Amino acid sequence: MKTITIAILFLVYSMLSFAQLPGAIMRKQLFDYDWKFNPGDDSLARLRDFNDKPWRNLDLPHDWSIEGKVSLKNPTGGAGGYFPAGIGWYRKTFRAPPEWKEKEVSVYFEGVYMNAEVFINGKSLGIRPYGYSSFSYDLSPYLDFDKENVIAVRVDDSQQVNCRWYSGSGIYRHVWLNITNPVHIAGWGVAVTTPEVSPKQASVLVKAKVKNQTDILQRITINTGLFYGGAKNVGNSKVSLELPANSEKEVAQIIKVSKPLLWTPETPYLYQARIRISKGNEKIDNTNTTFGIRSIKFTAEDGFQLNGKTVKISGGCVHHDNGCLGAAAFDRAEERKVELMKTSGFNAVRTSHNPPSEAFLDACDRLGLLVIDEAFDGWKVSKNKYDYSAYFDRWSKPDLETMVLRDRNHPSIFMWSIGNEVVERNKPEAVVTAKTLAGIVKNIDSTRPVTSAIVKWGNDWESLDPLMAAHDVCGYNYQLQGAPADHKRVHSRVIFQTESYPRDAFANWKLVQNNNYIIGDFVWTAIDYLGEAGIGRWYYSGEVPGEHWENNLFPWHGAYCGDIDLTGWRKPISHYRSMLYNDKEKLYMAVREPNPEPLEIKETWWSVWPTWENWTWPGFEGKKLDVEVYSRYPKVRLYFNDKLLGEKLTTAQEEFKATFPVPYAAGTLKAVGVENDKVMESTTLQTSGSAAKIRLFADRKQILPNGQDLSYITIKVTDKDGVIQPNASNRLQFKLEGPGVIAGVDNADVKDTDPYVGNSRKAWHGRAMLVIRSTHNAGDIKLTVSSAGLTEATVTVKAHAN
């Protein structure tokens, strides 16, 4: 509760901090609202007097691909989930108030996919190809203080295929205006590190790059204060300096903090560094930077140590999309993704294969999730015709610098990744590239190790040793079983698995636990995602066979290899993995889907056998079904209708699993965990009756009326007694009343091609989900969900300011 309270205080303080000094102009202003959008290409849209009245009005973040129809005709193909792409234009009209005349005004885009060309009043400011990089442009020379100004953005995602997963299209992350005095702290100009950390005292090094964009020398004072919880001052420093005309200088200050509260995933304590610039008695600039106090160390002898304690990593890879919301990076969607991972027992995430949103990293800091921040999927050799390799030579340095400069103050980040499965990995030039990229990172931040994800080259693994040696920590994709032999060959190598097959959870856990030089495992993936259609699927004999790269698997348009599905439901593998690494849950039961004779279930590389929380199997009466019990207790017992069916060991020797073949009949299964012949806990599965009613569960019943806040509504189809009907596939109809809109609908079935934005969706395995987005008006939002033959349900979400 204390951590949650502190997190709320930090959120409130962060919003208030933009107000800066009394009577001052807000330094950072959200620029997401009242944009115009139009799909298609018209070069005249860059001009100020262009007629955009027929265009659609919308607020950012926005992804137009998710609004389209999934179709075989779309050029993104299976890699992009068969979603549409193309070219689109955005325009925003605004007035520059007179008080901006003596200021430096810039526009900051957190992310635009892709090839974003920005115009101000018809003047091109530049093009940023990489869709995951943040970037800004100076607007000051072009602002008109007598007329309305127009920012126009051309987004070109038309060259396909340019990505190996769903990218989305558009201005999918926040846009801001930054307004400063000519003498100010540079954008991304603050770096906070903690070179000395102990329970008694920490040294906090605060570096600030100060710019003087005037034509005269400036004498200024820099005051830095460190605060905890938004109010408690824990240290200060003050320095005066002279800045020559049109120059910049980095100022370093060391501040001691007594009895620091150390950041860990379990205790994600956060501090703020408040930097104030004064000229005489005039306050001319201030910034607030959130940071954590913690130490990290990597050695083959002790593995990964956080604050002097060895930590084993239970990690998951994630792509950037938010399921039915597409790529749109709403703060709440990004936060919920972190919440789902934490609830599922993960302590780390790899942002495969690109820099994430700022909101995602903020949530990792606040909620306690370690991060590998990753820059690229490939380097100079292409994986797809129009991918990043076309831009690598020109843009890899500024894109990598952008990632490290933007993200370096996040305590959650403990490694930088410079790539993933690069095609040229077996060539000498790859070693040169790796060293160059690592040097770029270390020139900005030498406090964290550099890694990348390396996969086997045919049957030759040892030939990749020179590339491994260019990294501080070595990431293995699907090769952890070779780590013991590698350790004998290269004793100093620190190893972790950057990607693993879900079904190998136990074998990987055992390697991690038994070898200090192996610091952890990152499963592919933590959460299902759009694109890379069909990875992780199982199928039935007679259907299109093979892996996702071998055949067209439409209507599959997403990945089903995640521990968590697209509605947030934890699959059985999630509970099993969490039990391996954590002690918060110790008993779980599910049932393996039986073969639908005469057909057979076929698995693929990233799949696990389809297993469900389900004891409702009509048509299988009398046939034996495999009931799986996962347990961290030494023994489990299984009962059917209170009759003992058997007892089995569930120790490490049994991989903490027991399987009971049980003839199917309607009733109740109960599994109990047994320790020292004492029943410790139990879990049940109950046969459901016919689908009779709908039940709704809102993750948040109060949201902010800011046009961006979200409430996720889980929909369950149940029998008359409220037991979920796991075979229900009823068509659900949605009606929303009040100041809210339906932002997206989903059911986790990545073969269902119904629109992700709409008023209807089928249930899948008795479940579906709807996301409510607030408008700018306060009031009650009422959702009604109905279906023929079922009792409808309603839920009310209040859109009120705090």
C-alpha positions in Angstrom: 0.0 0.0 0.0 2.9 2.3 0.8 4.4 1.7 -2.7 1.0 2.5 -4.4 0.6 5.7 -2.4 4.1 6.8 -3.3 3.4 6.0 -7.0 0.2 8.2 -6.9 2.1 11.0 -5.3 4.7 10.8 -8.0 2.1 10.8 -10.7 0.4 13.9 -9.2 3.7 15.7 -8.8 4.8 14.9 -12.3 1.7 16.5 -13.7 2.1 19.5 -11.4 5.8 19.9 -12.3 4.9 21.0 -15.8 3.5 24.2 -14.3 7.0 25.1 -13.2 7.4 28.5 -11.5 4.6 30.9 -10.4 3.4 32.9 -13.3 5.7 31.0 -15.7 4.7 29.4 -19.0 4.1 25.6 -18.7 7.5 24.1 -19.8 6.1 20.9 -21.3 2.6 20.9 -22.8 0.7 17.9 -24.0 -0.1 18.4 -27.7 -2.3 15.4 -28.3 -5.7 17.0 -28.8 -7.7 18.3 -31.7 -5.7 16.9 -34.6 -7.1 16.3 -38.1 -6.4 13.0 -39.9 -6.8 11.8 -43.5 -5.7 8.5 -45.1 -4.0 8.9 -48.4 -1.4 11.2 -49.8 -1.8 14.9 -50.8 1.4 16.9 -51.0 -0.7 20.2 -50.6 -1.6 19.1 -47.1 1.7 20.5 -45.9 0.5 24.1 -46.6 -1.0 26.3 -43.9 -4.1 27.3 -46.0 -4.9 23.8 -47.1 -8.6 22.9 -46.5 -8.7 20.1 -43.9 -12.4 20.6 -42.9 -13.5 17.3 -44.4 -10.8 15.5 -42.5 -11.5 13.4 -39.4 -11.1 15.0 -36.0 -9.2 12.9 -33.4 -7.0 12.9 -30.4 -3.6 11.2 -30.2 -2.3 8.6 -29.7 -3.7 7.1 -33.0 -3.0 4.0 -35.0 -5.0 3.8 -38.3 -4.0 0.2 -39.1 -5.9 -1.3 -36.2 -9.1 0.4 -37.4 -8.9 -1.4 -40.7 -10.0 -4.8 -41.8 -7.8 -7.9 -41.5 -7.5 -9.1 -45.1 -5.3 -11.3 -47.2 -5.2 -8.4 -49.7 -3.3 -6.2 -47.3 0.4 -5.8 -48.2 1.7 -6.3 -44.6 1.1 -10.0 -45.0 1.4 -12.5 -42.1 4.3 -10.5 -40.6 2.1 -7.5 -40.1 -1.0 -9.5 -39.3 -2.7 -8.7 -42.6 -3.6 -5.2 -41.4 -3.7 -2.2 -43.8 -0.9 0.3 -43.9 -0.3 3.0 -46.5 0.2 6.8 -46.2 -1.6 9.2 -43.9 -1.5 12.9 -43.0 -2.1 14.6 -39.7 -2.6 18.4 -39.2 -3.0 20.5 -36.1 -3.8 24.2 -35.9 -2.7 26.3 -33.0 -2.0 29.9 -32.0 1.4 31.1 -30.6 0.7 33.5 -27.7 2.8 36.7 -27.5 4.7 35.5 -24.4 6.3 32.8 -26.6 8.2 35.5 -28.6 11.3 35.4 -26.4 11.1 31.6 -25.8 12.5 28.6 -27.5 9.6 26.5 -28.7 10.0 22.9 -30.0 7.6 20.1 -30.9 8.5 16.6 -29.5 7.1 13.4 -31.0 7.5 10.3 -28.8 7.0 7.9 -31.8 5.5 8.0 -35.3 5.4 4.9 -37.5 7.1 5.5 -39.9 9.0 7.9 -42.2 7.5 10.9 -40.5 8.0 14.2 -42.3 7.0 17.2 -40.1 6.0 20.6 -41.5 5.4 23.9 -39.8 3.4 26.4 -41.9 4.5 24.6 -45.0 8.2 24.4 -44.1 9.7 20.9 -43.9 11.6 20.3 -40.6 12.9 16.9 -41.5 12.1 13.2 -41.9 12.6 10.5 -39.2 12.5 7.1 -40.8 12.6 4.8 -37.7 9.1 4.4 -36.3 10.3 3.7 -32.8 12.6 6.8 -32.2 11.5 9.9 -30.4 12.5 13.2 -32.0 12.0 16.9 -31.8 12.2 20.0 -34.0 12.7 23.7 -33.2 9.6 25.7 -34.2 10.8 29.1 -33.0 12.1 30.5 -36.4 8.8 29.6 -38.1 6.1 30.6 -35.7 3.6 33.3 -36.8 2.3 35.4 -33.8 -0.4 37.1 -35.9 -2.0 34.1 -37.5 -2.8 30.5 -36.8 0.0 28.1 -37.2 -0.3 24.6 -38.7 1.8 21.5 -38.0 1.4 18.9 -40.6 2.8 15.3 -40.5 3.1 13.0 -43.4 3.4 9.3 -42.3 4.6 6.8 -44.9 4.1 3.2 -44.0 3.4 2.2 -47.6 6.6 0.2 -48.4 5.7 -3.3 -47.2 6.9 -5.6 -45.7 9.0 -3.4 -43.4 8.6 -5.2 -40.1 8.5 -8.8 -38.8 5.5 -8.0 -36.5 2.5 -5.7 -36.3 3.9 -2.1 -36.3 0.7 0.0 -36.6 0.7 3.2 -38.6 0.5 6.8 -37.5 1.3 9.1 -34.6 0.9 6.3 -32.1 2.7 7.9 -29.1 2.3 11.3 -27.4 3.3 14.6 -28.9 4.4 17.6 -26.7 5.4 21.2 -27.0 8.5 22.2 -25.0 8.8 25.9 -24.2 11.9 27.2 -22.5 13.9 30.4 -21.9 16.9 30.8 -24.2 19.0 29.8 -21.2 17.8 26.3 -20.2 18.5 22.7 -19.5 18.8 20.9 -22.8 16.3 18.2 -23.8 17.4 14.9 -22.4 20.2 16.9 -20.8 20.0 15.5 -17.3 21.7 12.3 -16.3 21.4 10.8 -12.8 23.6 7.9 -11.7 24.4 6.4 -8.4 28.1 5.4 -8.4 28.2 4.5 -4.7 25.4 2.7 -3.0 25.1 1.1 0.4 22.4 0.8 3.0 24.0 3.7 5.0 24.7 6.2 2.2 24.5 6.7 -1.5 26.3 9.1 -3.8 24.0 10.6 -6.5 25.8 12.1 -9.4 23.6 14.6 -11.3 24.9 15.9 -14.6 23.0 18.7 -16.4 23.7 20.1 -19.8 22.8 23.8 -19.8 22.4 25.7 -23.1 22.8 29.5 -23.7 21.1 30.4 -26.9 21.6 34.1 -26.5 24.3 36.3 -28.0 25.7 37.4 -24.7 27.5 35.8 -21.8 25.2 34.5 -19.0 26.0 34.2 -15.3 23.7 31.7 -13.8 23.2 29.5 -10.6 22.1 25.9 -10.7 20.3 24.6 -7.6 19.7 20.8 -7.4 17.6 19.2 -4.8 16.8 15.5 -4.3 13.4 14.6 -3.1 11.6 11.4 -2.1 7.8 11.0 -2.3 7.5 14.4 -4.0 8.0 16.3 -0.7 10.9 15.0 1.5 14.2 16.8 0.7 17.1 14.4 1.1 20.0 16.4 -0.3 21.0 19.6 -2.2 23.8 21.2 -4.2 24.4 24.6 -5.7 26.9 25.8 -8.3 27.4 29.1 -10.2 28.9 29.4 -13.7 29.4 31.6 -16.7 28.1 30.5 -20.0 29.5 32.1 -23.1 27.2 33.3 -25.9 25.6 30.5 -28.0 27.3 27.7 -26.0 26.5 24.7 -23.8 28.1 23.2 -20.8 27.6 20.1 -18.7 27.6 20.7 -14.9 28.2 17.7 -12.6 27.1 17.7 -8.9 27.5 14.9 -6.3 24.9 14.7 -3.6 25.1 12.3 -0.6 21.9 10.6 0.5 21.8 9.0 4.0 20.0 5.7 4.5 18.7 5.6 0.9 15.7 3.5 0.0 17.0 1.2 -2.7 15.1 0.4 -5.9 14.3 -3.2 -6.6 11.4 -5.0 -8.3 10.0 -5.7 -4.8 10.6 -2.2 -3.5 10.5 0.2 -6.5 11.4 3.3 -4.5 11.7 6.5 -6.6 13.3 9.8 -6.0 13.3 13.1 -8.0 16.1 15.4 -8.9 14.8 19.0 -9.2 17.1 21.3 -11.0 16.5 25.1 -11.0 18.4 27.7 -13.0 18.5 31.2 -11.7 19.9 34.5 -13.0 20.2 36.8 -10.1 16.8 36.7 -8.4 15.0 35.5 -11.6 14.1 31.9 -11.9 14.5 31.1 -15.5 14.2 27.3 -15.9 13.5 24.1 -13.9 13.3 20.4 -14.6 12.3 17.3 -12.6 13.9 13.9 -13.3 12.7 10.7 -11.6 15.4 8.2 -10.7 16.1 5.3 -8.4 19.0 4.5 -6.2 20.4 1.1 -6.9 23.6 -0.7 -7.9 24.1 -3.4 -10.6 26.9 -5.8 -11.2 27.5 -8.7 -13.5 30.1 -11.5 -13.1 30.4 -15.1 -14.0 31.0 -15.9 -10.4 27.9 -14.3 -8.8 25.7 -13.6 -11.8 23.5 -10.5 -11.8 23.6 -8.6 -8.5 21.2 -5.9 -7.6 22.3 -3.9 -4.6 24.8 -6.5 -3.8 22.3 -9.5 -3.9 22.2 -12.1 -6.7 18.9 -12.0 -8.6 17.7 -14.7 -11.0 15.8 -13.3 -13.9 12.4 -14.6 -14.8 11.9 -12.5 -18.0 9.5 -12.2 -20.9 9.8 -10.6 -24.3 7.1 -8.2 -25.4 6.3 -6.4 -28.6 4.9 -2.9 -28.4 1.3 -3.4 -29.5 -1.6 -3.3 -27.1 -3.8 -5.9 -28.7 -7.2 -4.4 -29.8 -5.8 -0.9 -29.4 -3.1 -1.6 -31.9 0.1 0.3 -31.5 -1.6 3.3 -29.7 0.4 3.8 -26.5 -2.1 5.1 -24.1 -0.5 5.5 -20.7 -3.0 3.2 -19.0 -2.5 0.5 -21.6 1.2 0.6 -21.1 0.8 0.5 -17.4 -1.6 -2.5 -17.6 0.9 -4.4 -19.6 3.4 -4.1 -16.8 0.8 -5.0 -14.2 0.0 -8.2 -16.1 3.6 -9.2 -16.2 4.1 -8.5 -12.5 1.0 -10.5 -11.6 2.2 -13.3 -13.7 5.5 -13.6 -11.8 7.9 -11.9 -14.2 10.6 -9.7 -12.8 12.0 -8.5 -16.1 11.0 -7.6 -19.6 12.9 -7.4 -22.9 11.5 -4.7 -25.3 11.8 -6.7 -28.4 12.9 -5.4 -30.8 12.8 -1.7 -30.4 12.7 1.1 -27.8 9.3 1.2 -25.9 7.1 4.1 -25.0 8.1 6.4 -22.2 4.9 5.5 -20.4 5.9 1.8 -20.4 9.3 2.6 -18.9 7.7 4.9 -16.3 5.4 2.0 -15.3 8.3 -0.4 -15.0 10.1 2.1 -12.7 7.0 2.6 -10.6 5.8 -1.0 -10.4 9.1 -2.7 -10.3 10.0 -4.5 -13.5 13.6 -4.8 -14.8 14.1 -3.8 -18.4 16.3 -4.7 -21.3 15.9 -1.7 -23.6 16.5 -2.9 -27.1 17.3 -0.8 -30.2 17.1 -2.8 -33.4 15.8 -6.1 -34.9 18.7 -6.1 -37.4 21.7 -4.2 -38.7 23.0 -3.9 -42.3 21.5 -7.1 -43.9 17.8 -7.1 -44.4 15.2 -9.6 -43.1 12.4 -8.0 -45.1 12.7 -5.9 -48.2 11.9 -2.5 -46.6 13.1 -3.0 -43.1 15.6 -1.0 -41.0 18.6 -2.2 -42.9 17.9 0.5 -45.6 18.4 3.2 -42.9 21.1 1.6 -40.7 24.2 3.3 -42.1 22.7 6.8 -41.9 20.4 6.5 -38.8 21.7 3.8 -36.4 23.9 6.2 -34.5 21.3 8.9 -33.9 18.6 6.3 -33.2 20.8 4.5 -30.7 21.9 7.8 -29.1 18.2 8.8 -28.9 17.3 5.6 -27.0 20.1 5.9 -24.5 19.8 9.6 -23.9 16.0 9.4 -23.5 15.9 6.4 -21.3 19.1 6.5 -19.2 17.5 7.8 -16.0 15.1 4.8 -15.6 16.2 2.7 -12.7 14.3 -0.3 -14.2 16.7 -0.5 -17.2 19.6 -2.8 -16.3 20.9 -3.6 -19.8 21.1 -2.0 -23.2 20.5 -4.3 -26.2 21.9 -3.3 -29.6 20.2 -6.0 -31.8 18.4 -9.2 -32.4 19.4 -12.2 -34.5 21.3 -10.1 -37.0 21.6 -11.9 -40.3 25.4 -11.1 -40.7 26.2 -12.5 -37.3 28.8 -15.0 -38.6 30.8 -12.3 -40.5 33.7 -10.2 -39.3 31.8 -7.0 -40.1 29.2 -7.9 -37.5 31.9 -7.8 -34.8 32.9 -4.3 -36.1 29.3 -3.2 -36.0 28.8 -4.5 -32.5 31.8 -2.7 -31.2 30.7 0.5 -32.9 27.2 0.3 -31.4 28.6 -0.6 -28.0 30.9 2.3 -28.1 28.0 4.7 -28.9 26.1 3.4 -25.9 29.1 3.6 -23.6 29.9 7.1 -24.7 26.6 8.1 -23.1 26.1 5.6 -20.4 28.9 3.3 -19.1 26.9 2.2 -16.0 25.0 -0.6 -17.7 26.2 -3.6 -19.8 25.6 -3.9 -23.5 24.0 -7.1 -24.9 22.2 -8.4 -27.9 20.3 -11.5 -28.8 22.3 -14.0 -30.8 21.0 -17.2 -32.4 22.8 -20.1 -33.9 24.3 -20.1 -37.3 23.4 -23.4 -38.8 25.2 -26.0 -36.7 28.1 -23.7 -36.0 27.9 -22.0 -32.6 31.5 -21.5 -31.6 32.2 -19.3 -34.6 30.0 -16.7 -32.9 32.5 -16.3 -30.1 34.1 -13.1 -31.6 30.7 -11.5 -31.8 29.9 -12.6 -28.2 33.2 -11.0 -27.1 32.0 -7.6 -28.3 29.3 -7.7 -25.6 29.4 -7.3 -21.9 26.6 -9.9 -21.3 25.8 -12.5 -23.9 22.2 -13.1 -25.0 21.4 -16.6 -26.3 18.3 -17.2 -28.4 17.1 -20.8 -27.9 20.6 -22.0 -27.0 20.8 -22.1 -23.2 21.4 -25.8 -23.2 24.9 -25.1 -24.7 25.8 -22.7 -21.8 27.7 -25.2 -19.6 30.0 -26.2 -22.5 30.5 -22.5 -23.4 31.4 -21.8 -19.8 34.2 -24.3 -19.9 35.4 -22.7 -23.1 35.0 -19.0 -22.1 34.9 -19.0 -18.3 34.3 -15.3 -17.9 31.2 -15.1 -20.1 28.0 -14.0 -18.4 25.0 -15.6 -20.1 21.3 -15.3 -20.2 18.6 -16.6 -22.6 17.1 -13.7 -24.6 14.4 -16.0 -26.1 13.2 -19.4 -25.2 10.4 -21.8 -26.2 7.5 -21.7 -23.7 7.5 -25.5 -23.3 11.1 -25.5 -22.1 10.3 -23.6 -18.9 11.5 -26.2 -16.4 14.7 -27.1 -18.2 15.7 -23.4 -18.5 14.8 -22.7 -14.9 17.0 -25.6 -13.8 20.0 -24.3 -15.8 19.4 -20.8 -14.3 19.2 -22.1 -10.8 22.2 -24.4 -11.0 24.7 -22.1 -12.7 25.7 -18.6 -11.4 27.0 -17.5 -14.8 23.5 -18.0 -16.2 21.5 -15.0 -14.9 18.1 -15.8 -16.3 15.7 -16.7 -19.1 13.3 -14.6 -21.2 10.5 -16.5 -22.7 9.1 -15.8 -26.2 6.8 -14.2 -25.3 5.2 -12.8 -22.1 2.1 -11.6 -23.9 0.4 -12.5 -27.2 0.8 -9.9 -29.9 -0.5 -9.0 -33.4 1.5 -9.9 -36.5 3.9 -12.8 -37.0 0.8 -14.6 -37.7 0.5 -18.2 -36.4 3.6 -18.4 -34.2 2.8 -20.5 -31.2 -0.3 -22.1 -32.8 -1.4 -25.6 -32.6 -3.6 -27.1 -35.3 -5.6 -30.2 -36.2 -4.6 -32.8 -38.8 -5.9 -31.8 -42.2 -5.2 -28.1 -41.6 -2.4 -26.1 -43.2 0.8 -27.6 -41.6 4.1 -26.1 -40.5 5.6 -23.0 -39.0 4.5 -19.4 -39.6 7.3 -18.7 -42.0 6.6 -21.8 -44.2 3.0 -21.3 -45.2 0.2 -18.7 -45.4 -1.8 -19.4 -42.2 -4.6 -16.8 -42.6 -7.0 -16.2 -40.8 -4.3 -16.4 -38.1 -3.2 -12.8 -37.8 -1.4 -12.8 -34.5 0.9 -14.8 -32.2 -0.4 -17.3 -29.6 3.0 -18.0 -27.9 2.5 -15.7 -25.0 2.0 -16.7 -21.4 -0.8 -14.1 -21.3 -3.4 -13.8 -24.1 -4.7 -10.6 -25.7 -7.4 -10.2 -23.1 -5.0 -10.5 -20.2 -6.0 -14.0 -19.3 -3.1 -16.1 -17.9 -2.7 -19.4 -19.7 -1.8 -22.4 -17.7 1.9 -22.1 -18.8 1.9 -18.7 -17.0 1.0 -20.2 -13.7 3.5 -23.0 -14.1 6.4 -20.6 -15.0 5.5 -18.3 -12.0 5.6 -21.3 -9.6 9.1 -22.1 -10.8 10.5 -18.6 -10.0 8.2 -17.4 -7.2 6.4 -18.6 -4.1 3.3 -16.5 -4.3 1.2 -19.2 -6.0 1.8 -22.9 -5.3 -1.1 -24.8 -6.8 -2.9 -24.8 -10.1 -5.0 -27.2 -12.2 -6.0 -27.4 -15.8 -7.1 -30.0 -18.4 -5.3 -30.9 -21.6 -7.5 -30.6 -24.6 -8.2 -34.2 -26.0 -7.5 -35.1 -29.6 -10.8 -34.8 -31.5 -10.7 -38.3 -33.0 -10.1 -39.2 -35.7 -8.1 -36.0 -35.9 -5.0 -35.2 -33.9 -3.6 -32.0 -32.4 -0.3 -30.9 -34.0 2.1 -28.6 -32.2 4.6 -26.1 -33.6 7.9 -24.8 -32.2 6.6 -22.1 -29.9 3.4 -23.9 -28.9 2.4 -25.7 -25.8 -0.4 -28.3 -25.8 -3.7 -26.5 -25.6 -4.7 -26.7 -21.9 -7.6 -25.0 -20.3 -9.3 -24.2 -17.0 -12.1 -26.4 -18.1 -14.1 -29.4 -16.9 -16.9 -29.1 -19.4 -16.3 -31.5 -22.3 -19.6 -32.6 -23.9 -19.1 -35.6 -26.3 -16.2 -37.0 -24.3 -18.2 -38.7 -21.6 -16.4 -41.8 -20.3 -13.2 -41.0 -22.2 -10.1 -40.3 -20.2 -8.9 -36.7 -20.1 -5.5 -35.7 -18.7 -5.8 -33.4 -15.7 -2.6 -31.5 -15.0 -1.8 -30.3 -11.5 1.1 -27.9 -11.0 2.4 -27.7 -7.5 5.2 -26.5 -5.3 4.0 -28.8 -2.5 5.6 -32.2 -2.3 2.4 -34.0 -3.1 -1.0 -33.4 -4.6 -4.2 -35.3 -4.3 -7.0 -35.2 -6.9 -10.7 -35.7 -6.0 -13.7 -36.0 -8.2 -17.0 -35.2 -6.5 -15.1 -35.5 -3.2 -13.9 -39.0 -4.1 -10.1 -39.5 -4.0 -8.8 -40.5 -7.4 -5.1 -40.6 -6.4 -2.1 -39.0 -4.9 1.2 -38.1 -6.7 4.5 -36.6 -6.0 5.2 -33.1 -7.4 8.8 -32.4 -6.4 11.6 -31.1 -8.7 12.1 -34.7 -9.9 8.6 -34.6 -11.3 9.1 -31.1 -12.6 6.5 -29.9 -10.1 3.8 -31.5 -12.2 1.4 -34.4 -11.9 -0.9 -35.8 -14.6 -4.1 -37.8 -13.7 -6.0 -39.6 -16.5 -9.7 -39.1 -15.5 -12.8 -40.5 -17.3 -14.9 -37.5 -18.1 -18.2 -37.0 -16.3 -20.0 -33.8 -15.2 -19.0 -32.8 -11.7 -16.3 -31.1 -9.7 -12.6 -31.8 -9.7 -10.6 -30.7 -6.7 -6.8 -30.7 -6.4 -5.1 -30.2 -3.0 -1.5 -29.5 -2.1 -0.1 -31.7 0.6 2.9 -31.0 2.8 3.8 -33.3 5.8 0.6 -35.1 5.2 -1.3 -31.9 5.8 -3.6 -30.3 3.2 -2.3 -26.8 2.6 -4.7 -25.5 -0.1 -7.0 -26.6 -2.8 -8.3 -25.5 -6.2 -11.4 -26.7 -8.2 -12.8 -27.0 -11.7 -16.5 -27.4 -12.0 -18.6 -28.5 -15.0 -20.7 -25.6 -16.3 -24.3 -25.7 -17.4 -25.6 -24.1 -20.5 -24.8 -20.5 -21.2 -27.4 -18.4 -19.5 -26.0 -15.0 -18.6 -23.3 -12.4 -19.0 -21.0 -11.1 -16.3 -18.9 -8.0 -16.5 -15.8 -7.1 -14.5 -14.2 -3.6 -14.8 -10.5 -3.3 -13.9 -11.2 0.3 -13.0 -14.6 1.8 -12.2 -13.3 5.4 -12.1 -11.2 7.0 -14.9 -10.1 10.5 -15.7 -12.2 12.6 -18.3 -9.0 13.5 -20.2 -9.8 11.8 -23.5 -7.1 9.1 -22.9 -7.9 7.2 -19.8 -9.1 3.6 -20.1 -11.1 1.0 -18.3 -10.8 -2.7 -19.4 -14.0 -4.7 -19.1 -13.7 -8.5 -18.9 -16.8 -10.2 -20.2 -17.7 -13.8 -19.2 -20.5 -16.0 -20.4 -21.7 -18.2 -17.5 -24.3 -20.7 -16.6 -27.3 -19.7 -14.4 -25.1 -20.2 -11.3 -22.3 -17.9 -12.5 -19.9 -20.7 -13.5 -18.1 -19.7 -16.7 -19.2 -21.7 -19.8 -15.8 -22.4 -21.4 -17.2 -23.5 -24.7 -19.4 -20.5 -25.2 -19.0 -18.6 -28.5 -22.0 -16.3 -28.3 -22.2 -13.2 -30.4 -22.0 -10.3 -28.0 -23.5 -6.8 -28.7 -22.2 -3.7 -26.9 -24.0 -0.5 -26.1 -22.2 2.4 -24.5 -23.9 5.5 -23.0 -22.4 8.5 -21.5 -19.0 10.4 -22.0 -17.0 7.4 -23.3 -16.2 5.5 -26.5 -15.4 1.9 -27.3 -11.6 2.0 -27.9 -11.4 -1.7 -28.8 -12.9 -5.2 -28.5 -11.2 -8.5 -28.4 -11.6 -12.2 -27.4 -8.0 -13.5 -27.7 -8.8 -15.6 -30.7 -6.2 -14.6 -33.2 -8.0 -16.4 -35.9 -11.1 -14.3 -35.5 -11.0 -11.5 -38.2 -13.9 -9.5 -36.7 -12.9 -5.8 -36.4 -11.0 -4.7 -33.3 -12.9 -1.5 -33.2 -16.7 -2.1 -33.2 -19.9 -2.8 -31.3 -19.9 -6.6 -31.5 -17.6 -9.6 -30.9 -18.0 -13.3 -30.4 -17.0 -14.8 -27.1 -14.1 -17.3 -27.2 -13.8 -20.0 -24.6 -16.5 -18.0 -22.7 -14.6 -14.8 -22.6 -14.3 -11.4 -24.4 -13.0 -7.9 -23.5 -14.0 -4.4 -24.2 -11.9 -1.2 -23.6 -13.7 2.0 -22.7 -11.9 5.3 -23.5 -12.9 8.5 -21.7 -13.8 11.7 -23.6 -13.2 15.2 -22.3 -16.5 15.3 -20.4 -17.2 14.0 -16.9 -20.1 11.7 -16.0 -21.2 8.1 -15.8 -20.4 5.7 -18.6 -22.8 2.8 -18.8 -21.9 -0.3 -20.8 -24.6 -2.9 -21.6 -23.6 -6.2 -23.1 -26.3 -8.4 -24.6 -26.6 -11.6 -26.6 -29.6 -13.6 -27.9 -30.8 -16.1 -25.3 -28.6 -14.7 -22.5 -29.4 -12.4 -19.6 -27.7 -9.1 -20.4 -25.4 -7.3 -18.0 -24.4 -3.7 -17.3 -21.5 -2.0 -15.6 -21.0 1.7 -14.9 -17.6 3.5 -15.0 -17.4 7.0 -13.6 -15.4 9.5 -15.6 -14.5 12.1 -12.9 -11.6 14.2 -12.1 -9.8 13.2 -8.9 
